[in-house]
């Protein structure tokens, strides 16, 4: 028994030393989950044009759109309110589905987004990894990014988004300000000079990432 207590004491000491504080010591955690199947999740590029040649991976005259009721989503969020008033939120999002182009070609897509928000009472630091993969013929590509940025806020929380029947179909944080409006220049609404492009796949992944 003494050995077990000693072991637990060592683990807790190491956790505190390296910042790996167990949830029981870190604050109150709230968990959110969304799971929907065989639904229509709108893309940022609406039909009929859909995903087209403004994405350099898509040939001219091609227009790719998601299939009706052809998408699944699994999204989870954890919000931890710390004793000092700071907030940490982790959101993971996975969307899979099928799509077709205007020539009848079939595609499968996978979208993954993992983001951590850290709020210190005055600013939010966002660390986001985003990937979109489209597999099919003749269009087949992967784009993505790993970016970090900051914006001013006086609070931060998870919000649930419902449909007309009251079913939760998505979740997000409020307030939320993205790093860029065009994928090239820093948004004037974030902290000046805070946008860090840790890695980027594609010249401008936002032109090819519809989710």
Protein Blocks (a to p, Z undefined) as FASTA:
>chain_A
ZZmmmmmmmmmmmmmmnopacfklnoccdddddddehiacddfbdcfklpafklmkbcgh
iacdddehiaccdddddddddfkopacdddddddddddddfkopacddddddddddddeh
jaccddddddddddddfbdcddddddddddddfbdcddddddfkopafbdcddddddfbf
nomaccfkbcehkaccfbacdjblmlmmcZZ
